[in-house]
Amino acid sequence: MDDFKYSMLLINMAPSLFVRRALPILISILMPGWIFSQVSDSLLSIQKLKNLSLDELMNIEVISVSRQSEKLAEVASAIQVITNEDIQRSGATRLPEALQLVPNLQVAQAGSASWAITARGFNGAPISSLTLANKLLVNVDGRSIYNPLFGGVQWGVQNVLLEDINRIEVVSGPGGTLWGANAVNGIINIISKSSKETQGLYVSGAAGSFLQDFGGLRYGGHVDSNIFYRVYLQRYDQNSTDLANGLSNKDAWNMTQGGFRSDYYQSKRNTLTLEGDFSEGYYGTADPTKINSQDILARFAQVYSEKSNLSIQVYFDHDYRNSPSQLFNQDLKTFDLDFQHSFSLGNKQSIVWGGGYRLMNDYEGNSAYLSFIPASREIPIYSAFVQDGIELLPKLLKLTVGTKLLDDFYTGFDLQPSARLAWTKDEHQTIWAAVSQAVRTPSRWDEDALIPGIVVPTQSAKLEKVIAYELGYRLTPTPKLLVSFATFYNHYDNLFSLDYNLNTNPKTYFANDLLAETWGFEFSGNYQVMEKWRLRGGYTYLSENFWYANANVVPGTELLESNDPKNQITLQSILDLPRNFQFDVVGRYVDVLETKAVTILAPAYATFDVRLAHQFKQVEVALVGKNLAQSTHTEFGAAEIPRSIFAKITCRF
């Protein structure tokens, strides 16, 4: 067997963490008639967002670049904002589908419940129902959904209620200075509406072919003028994908999820937020994997002045999965404490600083063909950061410098510095540049994995590091057109690799002997064609080059790190028709996935989604077609993603 086939065999032998069982259930909901008289604040907020001009959209305040509110037009970073309207008009029913709208992300569906999502490359190899994409940090309302097993996100279980998302902020490029380890190639911040914005009743149901059924219910109320709350419940049931030979992939899944949020406005300056979620689902048709999770988060925020505030956040997250057919399970408990304080120093400096502590208690149920040595670990991480924004020329030139201090369980102490310079030429133009360093901490897979006869635990994994150089330009030439351009060059050291074990069995071990450089550019834009027709989208180009630090690296090992297209195009059309009809289209083109040896892993494809909807007062009826260009296509791995259709009815009162 040649080296490439050997490395791919190793990938395919790794076990599934999920297996599925289809259990068709559609939520049916009956609510008392008196609720229907209430007007939903969420409906009003959506309508307000629809009426924003593109110039006003540029002034939306974002937090992902500096951990403080700042205007989108002025940030020194490649950032995209997906609004609630963008999501609702796309026909998306779950979070990964919403992220397909982001031009500066590579998003590929690898199965019914499996997705590979990254920014600027490094969508890792598909391992059954998981992928090794591990260089993108994702937060949901400040709660990290990082999993220490592979170091990435298990997207199949991230089933947030899309109706209650305020916006999604996506930064492509390192963000380790403020957000910590694993923000190597980007950050995604999913920001929900407050409970004050979601008063009243929301109910939705859908049924179709690939999406078998879907239902969501949310009710928001208030105790008095200072205390608001909401509760929600949703159900998702997805059919299996097929393989190229026509056989079922047996990866259907279903999930039920609920939760709550409460916001207490003690005064105009103080806010206390409490929120939590629970979920349970099954993945697979024979001996399905059972998945359940619970989380609870509390956050206190105090505003001292326009330029000074304090926030303290604490959360606990429990994630459990059991796969009988694979004799494998994981039990992960995460405790996290984080605080930050911002203040001004004179008239020209704005400082934000803070720190955090995270403790992950991870237990892996070992099997005969995959073990983690030891089976259980407590993984503490300590961090602190400071950043100083300096106005070199008031309202024209701003320099931002900072660093993150990280003490990781596996590798010890390290720094993640950055410097960003933004020149706001006028209210319509911003030119920015940045240089930064970020790191990815080792995962259990890097450090502790044992595959008998094949891989021995390394027990000495290193920090993966990137030094990134960026340059960007953001322009609003007319009130109807917004464009953004960013280019980058990244150099990576100590990347995850598979090496030959020359002295003893087993044959290979995991190491950090892969090096890489990437460069590319990202273009995005919003264009208001006419009052009731808006276009948004973008184009990305990515070039990657890998080489080995020594001769012991197994050829083809870069596939464990990277399966990425060179070219990608995204375009969304949002059109309001007469008589309260809506006609929306999302088109995508993704280039071929191929190895350095020009072995095609997935062919190029172009597809599009269509949504036709009608609104009558508080009721919306929609017909959505997904992946309509061809009957099936492959995006990542072996699963064939089918053409599908579903009907959806939504009521907001």
TAQUI-V763270 format. One record per pair of residues at least 6 apart in sequence whose ideal C-beta (glycine too) atoms are under 7 Angstrom apart, sorted by the first residue. I is the first residue (numbers start at 1). J is the second residue. Records with the same first field share a line. If there is no record, write none. Layout:
BEGIN
I=J ; J
END
This chain:
BEGIN
3=554 ; 555 ; 556
4=555 ; 556 ; 597
6=554
7=498 ; 554 ; 556 ; 557 ; 559
10=454 ; 498
11=125 ; 127
13=451
14=127 ; 128 ; 370
15=128 ; 326 ; 328 ; 367 ; 369 ; 370
16=128 ; 129 ; 323 ; 326
17=129 ; 130 ; 289 ; 321 ; 323 ; 328 ; 330
18=113 ; 129 ; 156 ; 283 ; 284 ; 289 ; 291 ; 321 ; 323
19=283 ; 284 ; 287 ; 288 ; 289 ; 323 ; 325 ; 326
20=113 ; 251 ; 252 ; 253 ; 282 ; 283 ; 284 ; 285 ; 288 ; 289
21=282 ; 284 ; 285 ; 288
22=239 ; 252 ; 254 ; 285
23=254 ; 282
24=212 ; 213 ; 237
25=213 ; 235 ; 237
26=205 ; 207 ; 213 ; 215
27=205 ; 215 ; 217 ; 235
29=203 ; 217
31=201
35=201 ; 653
36=653
38=199 ; 200 ; 201 ; 653
39=200
40=199 ; 200 ; 201 ; 202 ; 652 ; 653
41=196 ; 197 ; 198 ; 199 ; 200
42=163 ; 193 ; 197 ; 198 ; 202 ; 652
43=652
45=193 ; 197
46=84 ; 85
49=83 ; 84 ; 85
50=85
53=479
54=476 ; 479 ; 480 ; 481 ; 482 ; 526 ; 528
55=476 ; 479
57=482 ; 526
58=72 ; 73 ; 476 ; 482
59=71 ; 72 ; 73
60=72 ; 81
61=69 ; 70 ; 71
62=70 ; 72 ; 75 ; 79 ; 81 ; 169
63=69 ; 189
64=79 ; 169 ; 171 ; 187 ; 189
65=75 ; 76 ; 77 ; 79 ; 171
66=352 ; 387 ; 389 ; 400
67=178 ; 340 ; 352
68=342 ; 352
72=79 ; 81
73=430 ; 474
74=422 ; 424 ; 430
76=400 ; 420 ; 421 ; 422 ; 432 ; 434
77=171 ; 173 ; 434
78=104 ; 171 ; 172 ; 173 ; 470 ; 472 ; 486 ; 522
79=169 ; 170 ; 171
80=102 ; 103 ; 104 ; 170 ; 524
81=167 ; 169
82=98 ; 101 ; 102 ; 167 ; 168
83=167
84=165 ; 166 ; 167
86=101 ; 572
87=98 ; 162 ; 165
89=574 ; 582 ; 584 ; 611
90=98 ; 101 ; 572 ; 584 ; 586 ; 609
91=609 ; 611 ; 622 ; 624
92=98 ; 162
93=206 ; 211 ; 214
94=159 ; 236
95=158 ; 160
96=107 ; 115 ; 117 ; 155
98=162 ; 168
99=105 ; 107 ; 117
100=107 ; 588
101=570 ; 572 ; 586
102=170
103=522 ; 524 ; 537 ; 538 ; 540 ; 570
104=119 ; 170 ; 172 ; 522 ; 524 ; 538 ; 540
105=117 ; 119 ; 170
106=118 ; 123 ; 564 ; 565 ; 568
107=115 ; 117
108=115 ; 116 ; 123 ; 635 ; 636
109=115 ; 635 ; 636 ; 641
110=116 ; 126 ; 131 ; 635 ; 636 ; 637 ; 639
111=129 ; 241 ; 249 ; 251 ; 637 ; 639
112=238 ; 239 ; 240 ; 241 ; 251 ; 252 ; 253
113=129 ; 156 ; 238 ; 251 ; 253 ; 283
114=129 ; 130 ; 131 ; 156
115=155
116=123 ; 126 ; 131 ; 133 ; 636
117=133 ; 136 ; 155
118=133 ; 135 ; 136 ; 185
119=136 ; 172 ; 185 ; 186
120=172 ; 173 ; 185 ; 186 ; 488 ; 490 ; 518 ; 520 ; 542
121=185 ; 518 ; 542 ; 544 ; 562 ; 564
122=133 ; 135 ; 185 ; 561 ; 562
123=131 ; 133 ; 562 ; 563 ; 564
124=131 ; 132 ; 133 ; 134 ; 560 ; 561
125=131 ; 132 ; 559 ; 560 ; 563
126=636 ; 637
129=156 ; 251 ; 283
130=150 ; 154
131=636
132=150 ; 152 ; 560
133=152
134=150 ; 151 ; 152 ; 182 ; 440 ; 443
135=182 ; 184 ; 185 ; 440
136=185 ; 186 ; 188
137=144 ; 146 ; 175 ; 179 ; 182 ; 183 ; 187
138=145 ; 153 ; 188
139=189 ; 190
140=160 ; 190
141=190 ; 191 ; 192 ; 275 ; 297
142=297 ; 299 ; 313
143=295 ; 297 ; 315 ; 317
144=336
145=153 ; 158
146=153 ; 182
147=153 ; 154 ; 332
148=360 ; 362 ; 379 ; 443 ; 444
149=330 ; 443 ; 444 ; 445
150=443 ; 445
151=182 ; 440 ; 443 ; 445
156=253 ; 283
157=255 ; 279 ; 281 ; 291 ; 293
159=234 ; 236 ; 255 ; 257 ; 279
160=190
161=216 ; 218 ; 232 ; 234
163=202 ; 216 ; 218
164=192 ; 193 ; 198 ; 218
165=190 ; 192
166=191 ; 192 ; 193
167=191
168=188 ; 190
169=189 ; 191
170=186 ; 188
171=186 ; 187
172=186 ; 522
173=186 ; 468 ; 470 ; 488
174=183 ; 184 ; 418 ; 436 ; 438 ; 466 ; 468
175=183 ; 187
176=183 ; 404 ; 416 ; 438 ; 439
177=385 ; 387 ; 402 ; 403 ; 404 ; 416 ; 417 ; 418 ; 436
178=385 ; 387 ; 402 ; 404
179=187
180=383 ; 404 ; 406
181=406 ; 408 ; 439 ; 440 ; 441
182=440 ; 441
183=438
184=438 ; 440 ; 466
194=263
195=220 ; 228 ; 229 ; 230 ; 261 ; 262 ; 263
196=228 ; 263
198=218 ; 220 ; 230
199=220 ; 221 ; 222
200=220 ; 653
201=219 ; 653
202=218 ; 652
203=217 ; 651
204=215 ; 216 ; 648 ; 649 ; 650
205=214 ; 215 ; 649
206=213 ; 214 ; 646 ; 647 ; 648
207=213 ; 646 ; 647
208=644 ; 645 ; 646 ; 647
209=644 ; 645 ; 646
210=238 ; 239 ; 642 ; 644
211=238 ; 644 ; 646
212=237 ; 238 ; 239
213=237
214=235 ; 236
215=234 ; 235
216=234
217=232 ; 233
218=230 ; 232
219=230 ; 231
220=228 ; 229 ; 230
221=229
222=228
226=264 ; 265 ; 266
227=262 ; 264
228=262 ; 263
229=260 ; 261 ; 262
230=260 ; 261
231=260
232=258 ; 259
233=258
234=257
235=256
236=254 ; 255
237=254
238=252 ; 253 ; 254
239=252
240=248 ; 249 ; 250 ; 251 ; 252 ; 285
241=249 ; 251 ; 639 ; 640 ; 641 ; 642
242=248 ; 249 ; 640
243=249 ; 638 ; 640
244=638 ; 640
249=639
250=284 ; 285 ; 286
251=284
252=285
253=281 ; 282 ; 283
254=281 ; 282
255=279 ; 281
256=279 ; 280 ; 281
257=277 ; 279
258=278
259=275 ; 276 ; 277 ; 278
260=275 ; 276
261=275
262=274
263=271 ; 273
264=272
265=271
266=272
269=302 ; 303
270=302
271=301
272=300
273=299
274=298
275=297
276=295 ; 296 ; 297
277=295
278=294
279=292 ; 293
280=291 ; 292
281=291
282=288 ; 289 ; 290
283=289 ; 291
286=325
287=324 ; 325
289=321 ; 322 ; 323
290=321 ; 322
291=321
292=320
293=318 ; 319 ; 320
294=318
295=315 ; 316 ; 317
296=315 ; 316
297=313 ; 315
298=314
299=311 ; 313
300=311 ; 312
301=309 ; 311
302=309 ; 310
303=309
307=343 ; 344 ; 350
308=342 ; 343 ; 344
309=342
310=341
311=339 ; 340
312=339
313=338
314=336 ; 337
315=336
316=335
317=334
318=333
319=332
320=331
321=329 ; 330
322=329
323=329
326=367
327=367
328=365 ; 367 ; 370
329=365
330=364
331=363
332=360 ; 362
333=361
334=358 ; 360
335=359
336=356 ; 358
337=356 ; 357
338=354 ; 356
339=354 ; 355
340=352 ; 353 ; 354
341=353 ; 354
342=350 ; 351 ; 352
343=351
344=350
345=351
348=390 ; 391
349=388 ; 389 ; 390
350=389
351=388
352=387
353=385 ; 386
354=385
355=383 ; 384
356=383
357=382
358=381
359=378 ; 380
360=379
361=378
362=376 ; 377 ; 379 ; 444
363=375 ; 376
364=372 ; 375 ; 444
366=372 ; 375
369=451 ; 452
370=451
371=450
372=444 ; 448 ; 449
373=448 ; 450 ; 457
377=444
379=409
380=409
381=408 ; 409
382=407
383=404 ; 405 ; 406
384=405
385=402 ; 403 ; 404
386=402 ; 403
387=400 ; 402
388=401 ; 402
389=398 ; 400
390=398 ; 399
391=398
392=398 ; 399
395=424
396=423 ; 424
397=423
398=422
399=421
400=420
401=419
402=418
403=415 ; 416 ; 417
404=416
405=415
406=414 ; 416 ; 439
407=413
408=441
410=441 ; 442 ; 447 ; 461
411=441 ; 442 ; 462 ; 463
414=439 ; 463
416=437 ; 438 ; 439
417=436 ; 437
418=434 ; 436
419=434 ; 435
420=432 ; 434
421=432 ; 433
422=430 ; 432
423=430 ; 431
424=430
425=431
428=475 ; 476 ; 477
429=475
430=474
431=473
432=472
433=470 ; 471
434=470
435=469
436=468
437=465 ; 466 ; 467
438=466
439=463 ; 464 ; 465
440=463 ; 464
441=463
442=461
446=458 ; 461 ; 496 ; 510
447=457 ; 458 ; 459 ; 461
448=457
449=455 ; 457 ; 510
450=456 ; 457
453=506
454=506 ; 507 ; 508
455=506 ; 508 ; 509 ; 510
456=501 ; 506 ; 509
458=509 ; 510 ; 511
461=512
462=494 ; 512
463=494
464=492 ; 494 ; 495 ; 496 ; 512
465=492 ; 493 ; 494
466=490 ; 491 ; 492
467=491
468=488 ; 490
469=488 ; 489
470=486 ; 488
471=487
472=485 ; 486
473=485
474=484
475=483
476=482
480=527 ; 528
481=525 ; 527
482=525 ; 526
483=525
484=524
485=521 ; 523
486=521 ; 522
487=521
488=519 ; 520
489=519
490=517 ; 518
491=517
492=515 ; 516
493=515
494=512
495=512 ; 514 ; 515 ; 516 ; 561
496=510 ; 512 ; 514 ; 560 ; 561
497=511 ; 512 ; 513 ; 514 ; 553 ; 557
498=508 ; 510 ; 554 ; 557 ; 560
499=508 ; 509 ; 511 ; 513 ; 552 ; 553 ; 554
500=507 ; 508 ; 552 ; 554
501=507 ; 508 ; 509
502=552
508=554
513=548 ; 549 ; 550 ; 552 ; 553
514=546 ; 548 ; 553 ; 557 ; 558 ; 561
515=547 ; 549
516=544 ; 545 ; 546
517=545
518=542 ; 543 ; 544
519=543
520=540 ; 541 ; 542 ; 543
521=541
522=538 ; 540
523=538 ; 539
524=538
525=536 ; 537 ; 538
526=534 ; 536
527=535
528=534
529=535
532=575 ; 576
533=575
534=574
535=571 ; 573
536=572
537=570 ; 571 ; 572
538=570
539=569
540=568
541=566 ; 567
542=564 ; 566
543=566
544=562 ; 564
546=558 ; 596
556=595
558=596
559=595
563=593 ; 601 ; 636
565=590 ; 591 ; 592 ; 593
566=591
567=591
568=589 ; 590 ; 591
569=588 ; 589
570=588
571=587
572=586
573=584 ; 585
574=584
575=582 ; 583 ; 584
576=582
577=583
580=614 ; 615 ; 616
581=614
582=613
583=612
584=611
585=608 ; 610
586=608 ; 609
587=608
588=606 ; 607
589=606
590=604 ; 605
591=604
592=600 ; 602 ; 603 ; 604
593=601 ; 602
594=600 ; 601
595=601
602=634 ; 635 ; 636
603=634
605=633
606=629
607=627 ; 628 ; 629 ; 630 ; 633
608=628 ; 629
609=624 ; 625 ; 626 ; 627 ; 628
610=625 ; 628
611=622 ; 624
612=622 ; 623
613=620 ; 621 ; 622
614=621
618=651 ; 652 ; 653
619=651
620=650
621=649
622=648
623=647
624=645 ; 646 ; 648
625=645
626=644
627=633 ; 641 ; 642 ; 643 ; 644
628=643
630=643
631=642 ; 643
632=640 ; 641 ; 642
633=641
634=640
635=641
END
